[in-house]
Amino acid sequence: MSKIGSKYRFLNKGLKNICIYLIIIIVITIIQFFFLGYYRISSCSMESTLLIGDRIIVSKIAYGIRLTTLNIQKFRFTRILFFNNIQHNDVIVFNLPSDHLNDNPKIKPWRKQVFIKRCIGLPGESIRIDKSTVSINNLSESYIQTVQQKYEILFKAKPFKYIDFINYNLKEKFSQSEFNRNSLKLNLTKSEEEIISKNSQINSIKQLIDSTKDITFFPHDSTKLRSLDNFQKIWIPRKNETVQINLKNLTLYKDIIKYYENNNLEIRDSIILINGIKTDHYTFKMNYYFMLGDNRSNSNDSRYWGFLPEDHIIGKALFIIFSINPDELGLKSLRKNRFLIR
């Protein structure tokens, strides 16, 4: 009897441990799915705010928990536990809207690639970029000290010394630079540019403006060509706002109407049909945002793929847990100054 009793006690203890582990796993899963997310930065588009190798925590409840409900065979978007509105300069994690262009047009937002950018424009605002200067409703954006632009550095006859850039804590940026015998092209913040310009080896330093117009920029229309640093004024759609649409401006709203807000959009004999009905206007069902990377000359953002729909937003970046430099090995790869920082 004693052996049988001890056997049952052992089984009960084992089952209890299994239950405890299952509860822990379920709680962690719920927290990660609904409340907090953990992400690794894999591109340089948010330098100097975020570096490749940073591990960050994202609040999924900052703007409300994203939920979908099935309604007449269509997914509807809603948010619960709403705390804050999205503000200018919030660093936001989201699903890339333009994934439908290269993949399945019917792909759901949460199945798309995860991106992180800074919110520059809010619903109902107008955005313009002139020689890399961003204007919001005709006012220059507030100064962001981590925003980078591309500069060309011209050196004097004296040979260039790589060690000087290590002293400026720019070793990682140097690895991404374009270096010639007497010049260097480098992405720098304004404060870094001011410090480097005082180096006795430097003859001059100037910001480079990319004005090359291309159809790869939104709205991918040969009659509305834009460039990286010169972006014609554009209005950001706002929920319940109505706009006039025609064949000239339809490229601005085509993705919203057809893909993001699930309508059947057709053009027949130069007539616009939405869900089979002839129309010359459209009322938006969601809010939209304009996003830019802090590394302005090297970022796949709204300049390329357009507006960010609110149902693609995952949450707000809170802080960096730790950071690993992918170009280093062992303990040297740990960035000691990037632990638990906002």
C-alpha positions in Angstrom: 0.0 0.0 0.0 2.8 2.4 0.9 4.4 1.8 -2.5 1.2 2.4 -4.3 0.5 5.5 -2.2 3.9 7.0 -3.0 3.4 6.2 -6.6 0.2 8.2 -6.7 1.8 11.0 -4.7 4.6 11.1 -7.3 2.0 11.2 -10.2 0.0 13.9 -8.5 3.1 16.0 -8.0 4.1 15.5 -11.7 0.6 16.5 -12.9 0.7 19.6 -10.6 4.1 20.6 -12.1 2.8 20.1 -15.6 -0.3 22.2 -14.8 1.9 25.0 -13.4 4.1 25.0 -16.6 1.0 25.0 -18.8 -0.4 28.0 -16.9 2.9 29.9 -17.2 3.0 29.2 -20.9 -0.6 30.3 -21.4 0.0 33.5 -19.4 3.2 34.3 -21.3 1.4 33.6 -24.6 -1.6 35.9 -23.6 0.8 38.7 -22.6 2.8 38.4 -25.8 -0.2 38.2 -28.0 -2.3 40.9 -26.5 -0.1 43.2 -24.3 3.6 43.2 -25.0 5.7 42.3 -28.0 9.4 41.5 -28.4 11.2 42.4 -31.6 14.7 42.5 -33.0 15.8 45.4 -35.2 17.2 44.0 -38.5 17.7 47.2 -40.6 19.4 50.6 -40.3 16.2 52.6 -41.3 15.7 53.9 -37.7 19.3 54.9 -37.0 20.3 56.7 -34.8 17.3 55.9 -32.6 17.5 52.2 -33.1 20.5 50.2 -34.3 20.7 46.8 -36.1 20.7 44.2 -33.3 18.6 46.2 -30.8 16.0 44.1 -29.0 12.9 46.1 -28.1 9.7 45.8 -26.1 6.5 47.1 -27.8 3.2 48.0 -26.0 0.3 46.5 -27.8 -2.2 48.2 -25.6 -0.8 51.8 -26.0 -3.3 52.4 -28.8 -5.7 49.6 -27.9 -5.5 45.9 -28.4 -6.1 45.1 -32.1 -8.9 42.6 -32.7 -10.7 41.4 -35.8 -14.3 40.0 -36.0 -15.8 38.0 -38.8 -18.8 39.8 -40.4 -20.5 38.4 -43.5 -17.3 36.6 -44.6 -15.2 39.8 -44.1 -12.8 40.6 -41.4 -13.7 43.8 -39.4 -11.1 45.7 -37.3 -11.6 47.1 -33.8 -9.6 48.0 -30.8 -10.3 47.5 -27.1 -8.7 48.8 -23.9 -8.0 52.1 -25.6 -5.4 54.3 -23.7 -3.7 56.8 -26.0 -4.1 58.5 -29.4 -1.1 58.3 -31.8 1.0 61.4 -31.5 3.6 63.1 -33.8 7.0 61.4 -33.5 5.7 58.2 -31.8 7.9 55.2 -32.8 5.4 52.6 -34.0 5.6 48.9 -34.9 3.2 47.9 -37.7 2.6 45.4 -40.5 3.8 46.6 -43.8 0.8 47.7 -45.9 2.3 47.2 -49.3 2.9 43.4 -48.9 -0.3 42.9 -50.9 1.5 44.4 -54.0 4.1 41.6 -54.1 2.2 38.7 -52.6 -1.4 37.8 -52.1 -3.8 40.8 -52.5 -6.2 39.2 -49.9 -3.5 38.7 -47.2 -4.6 39.8 -43.7 -2.7 42.7 -42.0 -1.3 40.5 -39.1 0.3 38.1 -41.7 2.4 40.9 -43.3 6.0 41.8 -42.6 6.7 43.8 -39.4 8.2 47.2 -39.7 9.1 50.1 -37.3 9.1 53.8 -38.2 8.3 57.2 -36.7 4.9 58.7 -37.1 5.3 62.1 -38.9 1.8 62.8 -40.2 -1.6 62.3 -38.6 -5.1 61.8 -40.2 -6.3 65.0 -41.9 -2.9 66.6 -42.1 -0.9 67.6 -45.2 2.7 66.5 -45.6 5.3 67.9 -47.9 9.1 67.3 -48.2 11.2 70.1 -49.7 15.0 69.5 -50.0 14.7 66.9 -47.1 12.8 69.4 -44.9 9.4 68.0 -43.8 6.5 70.3 -43.4 3.2 69.4 -41.6 0.3 71.7 -42.5 2.9 74.1 -43.9 4.9 74.1 -40.7 8.4 72.5 -40.4 8.4 69.4 -38.3 9.8 69.7 -34.7 13.5 69.0 -34.4 14.3 65.3 -33.8 17.9 64.9 -32.7 18.3 61.3 -33.9 17.2 62.0 -37.5 20.0 61.3 -40.0 20.6 62.8 -43.5 23.3 61.9 -46.0 26.4 64.1 -46.1 29.5 64.3 -48.3 32.7 65.0 -46.5 35.6 66.4 -48.6 39.1 66.0 -47.1 42.2 68.1 -47.4 45.4 66.8 -49.1 46.4 65.2 -45.8 45.5 61.5 -45.7 42.2 60.6 -44.1 42.5 58.8 -40.7 40.0 56.2 -39.9 40.8 56.4 -36.2 39.2 59.9 -36.0 35.8 58.4 -36.8 36.3 55.7 -34.1 36.9 58.5 -31.6 33.6 60.1 -32.7 31.8 56.8 -31.9 31.0 56.4 -35.6 32.7 53.1 -36.3 29.5 51.3 -37.2 28.4 54.1 -39.5 31.8 54.1 -41.2 31.1 50.4 -42.2 28.0 51.6 -44.2 29.7 54.6 -45.8 30.8 55.3 -49.4 34.5 56.1 -49.3 36.7 57.5 -52.0 40.2 58.8 -51.9 39.4 62.3 -50.8 35.7 62.1 -49.9 33.3 60.2 -47.8 29.5 59.9 -47.9 28.0 59.2 -44.5 24.6 59.3 -42.8 24.8 61.7 -39.8 22.6 63.5 -37.4 22.8 67.3 -37.3 24.9 67.2 -34.1 27.3 64.7 -35.5 27.7 66.8 -38.6 28.5 69.9 -36.5 31.2 68.0 -34.4 32.9 66.4 -37.5 33.0 69.7 -39.4 35.5 70.9 -36.8 38.0 68.2 -37.7 41.2 69.8 -39.1 41.4 67.1 -41.8 38.1 68.2 -43.3 37.9 70.7 -46.1 34.1 70.9 -46.3 31.0 69.0 -45.4 27.6 69.4 -47.1 24.2 67.6 -47.0 23.3 65.7 -50.2 19.8 66.2 -51.6 18.4 63.4 -53.7 16.0 65.0 -56.2 15.9 62.1 -58.6 12.2 61.6 -59.5 11.1 58.0 -59.9 7.9 56.0 -60.3 9.0 53.8 -57.3 7.8 56.6 -55.0 4.2 56.8 -53.9 1.7 56.9 -55.6 3.7 55.2 -58.4 2.1 57.4 -61.0 4.1 58.8 -64.0 2.1 62.1 -63.8 3.0 62.6 -60.1 6.7 61.7 -59.8 8.4 62.3 -56.5 11.9 61.9 -55.1 13.4 60.9 -51.8 14.0 64.4 -50.6 11.4 66.3 -52.6 7.9 65.0 -52.0 4.9 66.9 -53.3 2.2 67.9 -50.8 -0.1 65.1 -49.9 -3.2 64.9 -47.7 -3.5 62.0 -45.2 -7.0 60.4 -45.2 -9.1 60.6 -42.1 -12.0 58.4 -41.0 -15.4 59.6 -42.2 -13.9 62.3 -44.4 -15.1 62.4 -48.0 -13.0 63.2 -51.0 -13.7 63.8 -54.7 -12.1 61.1 -56.8 -11.3 61.1 -60.5 -8.9 59.4 -62.9 -6.2 62.0 -62.1 -6.1 61.5 -58.3 -7.3 57.9 -58.1 -3.8 56.5 -57.7 -3.6 58.3 -54.3 -6.5 56.3 -52.9 -6.7 53.2 -55.1 -5.0 50.9 -52.5 -7.2 52.3 -49.7 -10.4 51.7 -51.6 -9.5 48.3 -53.0 -7.2 46.6 -50.5 -7.4 48.3 -47.1 -11.1 48.9 -47.0 -12.2 45.9 -49.1 -14.1 47.4 -52.0 -14.5 46.3 -55.5 -12.9 49.0 -57.6 -13.2 49.1 -61.4 -12.7 51.6 -64.2 -14.9 51.1 -67.3 -14.9 53.5 -70.2 -13.2 56.1 -68.0 -15.9 55.7 -65.4 -15.0 54.8 -61.7 -17.1 52.1 -60.2 -17.0 51.1 -56.5 -18.9 47.9 -55.7 -20.5 48.2 -59.1 -21.8 51.8 -58.5 -20.7 54.8 -60.5 -19.2 57.4 -58.2 -17.1 60.5 -58.1 -16.4 60.6 -54.3 -15.3 58.2 -51.5 -15.7 58.3 -47.7 -12.9 56.7 -45.7 -13.6 54.0 -43.2 -10.3 54.2 -41.3 -7.7 56.7 -40.2 -4.3 56.7 -41.9 -0.8 57.8 -41.0 2.4 59.0 -42.7 5.6 57.2 -41.5 9.3 58.0 -42.0 12.4 56.3 -40.8 14.9 58.4 -38.8 17.6 57.4 -41.3 15.9 59.5 -44.0 18.2 58.6 -46.9 18.0 54.8 -46.3 14.4 53.9 -45.2 11.6 52.0 -46.9 8.7 54.2 -45.6 5.6 56.1 -46.6 7.5 57.8 -49.4 7.5 54.4 -51.1 4.4 52.6 -50.0 2.0 55.4 -49.0 -0.4 55.6 -46.1 -0.4 53.4 -43.0 -3.9 52.1 -42.2 -4.8 52.0 -38.5 -5.6 48.3 -38.6 -2.0 47.5 -39.5 -0.6 49.1 -36.3 0.7 46.6 -33.7 1.8 49.0 -31.0 4.2 51.6 -29.6 7.9 51.0 -29.1 8.7 51.3 -25.3 12.4 50.7 -24.7 15.5 48.7 -25.7 16.1 45.6 -23.5 19.6 44.9 -24.8 21.6 45.2 -28.0 24.0 43.0 -29.9 26.3 44.3 -32.6 26.1 41.7 -35.5 29.6 42.7 -36.7 31.3 41.6 -33.4 31.8 38.3 -31.7 31.3 37.0 -28.1 31.1 39.6 -25.3 32.4 42.3 -27.6 29.1 42.1 -29.5 27.1 43.4 -26.4 26.6 47.1 -26.6 27.0 48.1 -23.0 25.4 51.5 -23.4 22.2 50.1 -24.8 20.7 48.1 -21.9 17.2 49.0 -20.7 17.0 52.5 -22.4 14.0 54.4 -23.7 
